[in-house]
Amino acid sequence: MNASEQNSTQEKQEQSSKEKAKVNNLNQVHKVGSLKFIGEQRIPYNENFKGTVVGGLSGLRYDSQNDTWVMISDDRSAINPARFYNAQLTYDIKGFHSVELTDMEFLKQSDGTNYPNPAQYSTQGGEVPDFESVSLDPIDGTIWYTSEGDRAFGLNPFVRQATTNGQYLSNLPVPEQFKVSPTEETGPRNNMVFEGSTFAVDGKSLWVSTEGPLYQDGPLPTTDTGALSRITQYDREGNVLAQYAYPIDPIPAEPGPGKYADNGVTEILAVNDHKFLLIERAGVQGEDGSFKNYIRLYEIDINGASDISNIDSLQESKFKTVKKRLILDLNTLGLSKLDNIEGISWGPKLANGNDSLVLVSDNNFNSTQVTQFLAFEVLTQKGPKGK
């Protein structure tokens, strides 16, 4: 190979590397000052697609390589086998124009079978799914997803890797602190554990957030006091690299007499190597039994926070939590309905060069709720607090 050919080959390799970084969002960092609302789209209740009922969308990611969106459902194989969807979301600075479903894949267990529902589990085993988050690997394009497990069955939460057609690839080891305990003294509360996930911008690690506190970390939030979530950084083999405490807000409103209310972390999204966007979602039941959602989007910064990976109980230790800044209180948008927002993703850049951001709600397969998509333009300037 002569010098000219060597230079040409090197240029092609460099160009290929640049294209891969661009295509797979590798090493892409963002700056978030404030958000400008673009618009809303909804998928109708009980929409049928490829023989499945569309709903329970609890995780969302944009696949820039294929210009498609991946959305994971938290159906516990009760309505249809556990699955994810692909969709085309069409929006620009002027508005949010459409959501079109394009594909669906069932996620498979390690033996190639569908995940069982609770009734099937009692006879055939396996693991009952409760998928809450999906992330796209910026290095190889595979899918990583989380499940919250099930205390009733003694099933631990997990993080798994799959192909883009749902075939099982690998399973990360579960740290002891996140394993289900027969007593309510340690480990995760039911439906309160691996709720969010995001790859680091360099693709070398995966961050996973818990929805609420572990038993050993203290009680759930109340209207008077907040609680602590753990945000854990894993390497690609599942080794814990670091862990930080996130302070969950108190529940923002009083429920009706004898009614239910909660608040927790529903998703996390990397901004750069030390900042993340994080959704807090509170559901407060009124006297009439209906729920009102309170959704806040925060930017958090791990710089200066304590690594708590070796702290067994956060109730009896001194440490520094991550810093948090309110980006947007979604209840100020004036929407006709604000539902159970559980997914967030960067989208393609807008025509003016600004980033876009999309959120999605989990309708819990409930006729009184909606599956809504909210699109935003990301502004680098900070706006009024919470606006």
C-alpha positions as CSV (number, residue, x, y, z in Angstrom):
1,M,0.0,0.0,0.0
2,N,1.5,3.4,-1.0
3,A,1.4,6.6,1.0
4,S,-1.6,7.9,-0.9
5,E,-3.6,4.7,-0.3
6,Q,-2.6,4.8,3.4
7,N,-3.8,8.4,3.7
8,S,-7.0,7.5,1.9
9,T,-7.6,4.5,4.2
10,Q,-6.9,6.5,7.3
11,E,-9.3,9.3,6.1
12,K,-12.1,6.7,5.5
13,Q,-11.5,5.2,8.9
14,E,-11.7,8.6,10.6
15,Q,-14.8,9.5,8.6
16,S,-16.4,6.1,9.5
17,S,-15.6,6.8,13.1
18,K,-17.1,10.2,13.0
19,E,-20.2,8.9,11.2
20,K,-20.6,6.1,13.8
21,A,-20.3,8.6,16.7
22,K,-22.9,10.8,15.0
23,V,-25.2,8.0,14.1
24,N,-25.2,6.2,17.5
25,N,-25.1,9.4,19.6
26,L,-21.7,8.4,20.9
27,N,-19.9,11.2,22.8
28,Q,-22.7,13.6,22.2
29,V,-23.1,16.1,25.0
30,H,-25.9,18.5,25.6
31,K,-26.6,21.8,27.3
32,V,-30.0,22.4,28.9
33,G,-31.0,25.9,30.1
34,S,-34.8,25.7,29.7
35,L,-37.4,24.1,27.5
36,K,-39.9,25.5,25.0
37,F,-43.0,23.4,24.5
38,I,-43.6,22.3,20.8
39,G,-46.7,20.2,21.1
40,E,-48.5,17.0,22.1
41,Q,-49.7,13.9,20.3
42,R,-51.6,10.9,21.7
43,I,-52.1,7.2,20.9
44,P,-55.8,6.3,21.3
45,Y,-56.7,4.0,24.2
46,N,-56.7,0.3,23.3
47,E,-55.0,1.0,20.0
48,N,-54.2,-2.3,18.3
49,F,-51.0,-2.9,16.5
50,K,-49.7,-6.2,15.1
51,G,-52.1,-8.1,17.3
52,T,-51.2,-6.3,20.5
53,V,-52.7,-3.6,22.6
54,V,-50.6,-0.5,22.7
55,G,-50.2,1.0,26.2
56,G,-48.1,1.0,29.3
57,L,-45.3,2.9,27.5
58,S,-42.7,3.3,30.3
59,G,-39.5,3.9,28.4
60,L,-38.5,5.8,25.3
61,R,-35.3,6.3,23.2
62,Y,-34.5,7.7,19.8
63,D,-32.5,5.5,17.5
64,S,-30.7,8.0,15.3
65,Q,-29.0,5.3,13.3
66,N,-32.4,4.1,11.9
67,D,-34.3,7.3,12.5
68,T,-36.9,5.5,14.7
69,W,-38.1,5.6,18.3
70,V,-38.1,2.6,20.6
71,M,-40.8,2.4,23.2
72,I,-41.0,-0.3,25.9
73,S,-44.3,-1.4,27.4
74,D,-44.6,-2.5,31.0
75,D,-47.4,-5.0,30.2
76,R,-46.5,-7.9,32.5
77,S,-47.4,-10.3,29.7
78,A,-51.0,-10.0,31.1
79,I,-52.5,-8.6,27.9
80,N,-49.9,-9.6,25.4
81,P,-46.4,-10.9,25.8
82,A,-43.8,-8.3,27.0
83,R,-42.7,-6.2,24.1
84,F,-41.4,-3.0,22.7
85,Y,-42.5,-0.9,19.7
86,N,-40.9,1.3,17.1
87,A,-42.5,4.5,15.9
88,Q,-42.0,7.5,13.7
89,L,-42.5,10.8,15.6
90,T,-42.9,13.8,13.3
91,Y,-42.4,17.3,14.8
92,D,-40.6,20.5,14.1
93,I,-40.3,24.0,15.6
94,K,-43.9,24.8,14.4
95,G,-45.6,21.8,16.0
96,F,-45.9,18.1,16.8
97,H,-47.6,16.6,13.8
98,S,-47.9,12.8,14.2
99,V,-47.0,9.5,15.9
100,E,-47.0,6.5,13.7
101,L,-46.3,3.0,14.9
102,T,-44.0,1.1,12.6
103,D,-43.0,-2.2,14.3
104,M,-43.3,-4.4,17.4
105,E,-41.0,-7.0,18.9
106,F,-41.5,-9.4,21.8
107,L,-38.6,-9.5,24.2
108,K,-37.3,-13.0,24.8
109,Q,-35.9,-14.8,27.9
110,S,-32.6,-16.5,27.7
111,D,-34.2,-19.7,26.5
112,G,-35.9,-17.9,23.6
113,T,-39.4,-18.0,25.0
114,N,-41.7,-15.0,25.8
115,Y,-41.7,-13.7,29.3
116,P,-44.6,-15.3,31.3
117,N,-47.5,-13.6,33.0
118,P,-48.1,-14.4,36.7
119,A,-50.4,-17.3,36.0
120,Q,-48.0,-18.9,33.5
121,Y,-45.1,-18.3,35.9
122,S,-46.8,-20.5,38.5
123,T,-46.7,-23.5,36.1
124,Q,-43.7,-22.9,33.8
125,G,-41.3,-20.7,35.7
126,G,-39.2,-18.0,34.1
127,E,-39.5,-14.4,35.2
128,V,-42.6,-12.2,35.3
129,P,-41.6,-9.0,33.6
130,D,-42.1,-5.4,34.8
131,F,-40.2,-3.4,32.2
132,E,-39.7,0.2,33.1
133,S,-36.8,1.6,31.0
134,V,-35.1,1.1,27.7
135,S,-31.7,2.4,26.5
136,L,-30.0,2.1,23.2
137,D,-26.3,1.1,23.3
138,P,-24.4,3.9,21.6
139,I,-21.5,1.5,20.7
140,D,-23.3,-1.5,19.1
141,G,-26.9,-0.4,18.8
142,T,-28.4,-3.1,21.0
143,I,-31.2,-2.6,23.4
144,W,-30.8,-2.6,27.2
145,Y,-33.8,-2.7,29.4
146,T,-34.7,-2.8,33.1
147,S,-37.3,-4.8,35.1
148,E,-38.5,-4.1,38.6
149,G,-38.9,-7.8,39.6
150,D,-41.7,-9.0,41.9
151,R,-41.5,-9.3,45.6
152,A,-44.5,-11.6,45.8
153,F,-42.6,-14.2,43.7
154,G,-39.2,-13.4,45.1
155,L,-38.0,-12.2,41.7
156,N,-35.1,-9.7,41.7
157,P,-35.0,-6.7,39.5
158,F,-32.7,-7.0,36.5
159,V,-30.9,-5.2,33.6
160,R,-30.7,-7.1,30.3
161,Q,-29.4,-6.7,26.8
162,A,-31.2,-7.7,23.7
163,T,-30.9,-7.5,20.0
164,T,-33.1,-5.1,18.0
165,N,-35.5,-7.9,17.3
166,G,-35.8,-8.8,21.0
167,Q,-33.5,-11.8,21.3
168,Y,-31.8,-12.2,24.7
169,L,-28.0,-11.3,24.7
170,S,-26.9,-10.9,28.3
171,N,-27.8,-10.1,31.9
172,L,-26.0,-7.8,34.3
173,P,-25.4,-9.2,37.8
174,V,-27.7,-7.7,40.5
175,P,-25.8,-6.1,43.5
176,E,-26.8,-7.6,46.8
177,Q,-28.4,-4.4,48.0
178,F,-31.0,-4.6,45.2
179,K,-32.0,-8.2,45.7
180,V,-35.4,-9.0,47.1
181,S,-35.4,-9.8,50.8
182,P,-38.1,-12.0,52.5
183,T,-38.3,-9.3,55.2
184,E,-39.1,-5.6,54.8
185,E,-35.9,-4.5,56.3
186,T,-33.5,-4.5,53.4
187,G,-33.7,-4.5,49.6
188,P,-36.2,-2.9,47.2
189,R,-39.8,-2.2,47.9
190,N,-42.2,-3.8,45.3
191,N,-42.5,-1.7,42.1
192,M,-39.9,0.8,43.4
193,V,-36.6,-0.2,42.1
194,F,-35.0,-0.2,38.6
195,E,-37.2,2.5,37.0
196,G,-34.7,4.5,34.9
197,S,-31.6,3.9,32.9
198,T,-29.3,5.8,30.5
199,F,-25.9,5.2,28.9
200,A,-23.1,7.5,29.7
201,V,-22.3,9.7,26.8
202,D,-19.1,7.8,26.1
203,G,-21.0,4.5,26.0
204,K,-18.6,2.9,28.6
205,S,-21.1,2.7,31.4
206,L,-24.8,2.4,32.2
207,W,-26.6,4.4,34.9
208,V,-29.7,3.0,36.6
209,S,-32.0,4.8,39.0
210,T,-34.4,3.5,41.6
211,E,-37.9,4.9,41.8
212,G,-37.9,5.1,45.5
213,P,-35.8,4.3,48.6
214,L,-34.6,0.8,49.6
215,Y,-36.0,-0.4,52.9
216,Q,-32.7,0.3,54.6
217,D,-32.6,3.8,53.2
218,G,-35.7,5.1,55.0
219,P,-39.4,5.5,54.5
220,L,-41.3,6.6,51.4
221,P,-41.9,10.3,50.7
222,T,-44.8,12.0,52.5
223,T,-46.3,15.4,52.1
224,D,-43.9,16.6,54.8
225,T,-40.7,14.8,54.0
226,G,-38.8,13.5,50.9
227,A,-36.8,10.3,50.4
228,L,-33.7,9.0,48.8
229,S,-33.2,7.2,45.5
230,R,-29.9,5.5,44.5
231,I,-28.4,6.2,41.1
232,T,-25.8,3.6,40.2
233,Q,-23.1,3.6,37.5
234,Y,-22.3,0.1,36.1
235,D,-19.5,-0.8,33.7
236,R,-20.5,-2.9,30.7
237,E,-20.0,-6.1,32.6
238,G,-22.2,-5.0,35.5
239,N,-19.5,-4.0,38.0
240,V,-20.6,-1.1,40.2
241,L,-18.3,1.9,39.4
242,A,-20.1,4.5,41.6
243,Q,-23.4,5.3,43.3
244,Y,-25.1,8.5,44.3
245,A,-28.0,9.6,46.4
246,Y,-30.8,11.6,44.8
247,P,-33.2,13.6,47.1
248,I,-36.8,12.9,46.1
249,D,-39.2,15.8,46.8
250,P,-42.0,15.5,49.4
251,I,-45.4,14.6,47.8
252,P,-46.6,18.0,46.4
253,A,-50.3,17.8,47.5
254,E,-52.4,16.2,50.1
255,P,-54.5,13.2,49.0
256,G,-58.2,12.9,49.9
257,P,-59.1,11.3,53.2
258,G,-57.9,7.7,53.2
259,K,-56.7,8.0,49.6
260,Y,-53.3,7.2,48.0
261,A,-50.4,9.4,47.1
262,D,-46.7,8.8,46.1
263,N,-43.7,10.4,44.5
264,G,-40.7,8.9,42.8
265,V,-38.1,8.9,40.1
266,T,-39.4,7.6,36.8
267,E,-36.5,8.1,34.4
268,I,-33.0,9.4,33.9
269,L,-31.2,10.7,30.8
270,A,-27.5,11.6,30.4
271,V,-26.7,15.3,29.5
272,N,-22.9,15.1,29.7
273,D,-20.4,13.2,31.8
274,H,-21.7,14.6,35.1
275,K,-25.2,15.9,34.5
276,F,-28.5,14.1,33.9
277,L,-32.1,14.9,33.3
278,L,-34.4,13.2,35.8
279,I,-38.2,12.9,36.0
280,E,-40.0,13.1,39.3
281,R,-43.6,11.9,39.1
282,A,-46.2,12.2,41.9
283,G,-49.6,10.7,41.7
284,V,-52.2,12.1,44.2
285,Q,-55.6,10.6,44.6
286,G,-58.4,13.0,45.3
287,E,-61.5,12.4,47.5
288,D,-63.4,11.2,44.4
289,G,-60.8,8.5,43.7
290,S,-59.3,10.2,40.6
291,F,-55.6,10.8,40.3
292,K,-53.8,14.0,39.5
293,N,-50.2,13.8,38.3
294,Y,-47.5,16.2,39.3
295,I,-44.5,16.0,37.0
296,R,-41.2,17.9,37.4
297,L,-38.1,17.7,35.3
298,Y,-34.8,18.3,37.0
299,E,-31.2,18.5,35.9
300,I,-28.9,16.9,38.4
301,D,-25.1,17.1,38.8
302,I,-23.0,14.4,40.5
303,N,-20.0,16.6,40.8
304,G,-19.3,17.1,44.6
305,A,-21.7,14.3,45.6
306,S,-20.6,11.4,47.8
307,D,-20.1,7.9,46.4
308,I,-22.5,5.8,48.5
309,S,-21.8,2.5,46.9
310,N,-20.3,1.1,50.1
311,I,-22.9,2.6,52.4
312,D,-25.4,-0.1,53.4
313,S,-28.0,2.3,55.0
314,L,-28.5,5.9,54.1
315,Q,-30.4,6.5,57.4
316,E,-27.3,6.2,59.5
317,S,-24.6,7.9,57.4
318,K,-23.3,11.3,56.4
319,F,-23.0,12.0,52.7
320,K,-23.7,14.6,50.1
321,T,-26.5,14.1,47.7
322,V,-26.4,15.1,44.0
323,K,-27.4,18.7,43.3
324,K,-30.7,19.3,41.5
325,R,-32.1,22.2,39.5
326,L,-35.7,22.4,38.4
327,I,-35.9,22.7,34.6
328,L,-39.6,22.5,34.2
329,D,-42.7,21.9,36.2
330,L,-44.9,20.3,33.6
331,N,-48.1,21.3,35.5
332,T,-47.4,24.9,34.3
333,L,-47.9,23.9,30.7
334,G,-51.7,24.3,30.8
335,L,-52.3,20.9,29.1
336,S,-55.9,19.6,29.2
337,K,-54.5,16.5,30.8
338,L,-51.0,15.7,32.2
339,D,-50.6,12.0,32.6
340,N,-48.2,9.5,34.1
341,I,-44.9,10.6,32.5
342,E,-42.3,7.8,32.6
343,G,-40.2,8.1,29.5
344,I,-37.8,10.7,28.1
345,S,-35.4,10.9,25.2
346,W,-33.3,13.2,23.2
347,G,-34.6,13.5,19.7
348,P,-33.2,14.7,16.4
349,K,-31.8,18.3,16.2
350,L,-34.3,20.9,15.0
351,A,-33.8,23.0,11.9
352,N,-32.3,25.8,14.0
353,G,-29.7,23.5,15.4
354,N,-31.2,23.2,18.9
355,D,-31.7,19.8,20.6
356,S,-35.2,18.4,20.9
357,L,-36.6,16.3,23.8
358,V,-39.6,14.0,24.0
359,L,-41.5,12.7,27.0
360,V,-44.1,9.9,27.0
361,S,-46.7,8.7,29.5
362,D,-47.6,5.3,30.8
363,N,-51.4,5.0,30.7
364,N,-51.4,1.8,32.8
365,F,-53.9,0.3,30.3
366,N,-56.5,2.4,32.0
367,S,-59.4,4.0,30.1
368,T,-59.3,7.1,32.3
369,Q,-55.7,7.8,31.3
370,V,-53.9,8.7,28.1
371,T,-50.7,7.8,26.2
372,Q,-49.3,11.2,25.4
373,F,-46.1,12.4,23.8
374,L,-44.8,15.8,24.6
375,A,-42.1,17.4,22.4
376,F,-39.8,20.3,23.5
377,E,-37.2,22.5,22.0
378,V,-34.1,22.6,24.3
379,L,-32.9,26.2,24.9
380,T,-29.4,26.8,26.2
381,Q,-30.5,29.9,28.1
382,K,-32.1,29.4,31.5
383,G,-35.7,30.6,31.8
384,P,-37.7,31.7,34.9
385,K,-37.4,29.0,37.6
386,G,-39.5,26.0,36.7
387,K,-40.7,27.5,33.4
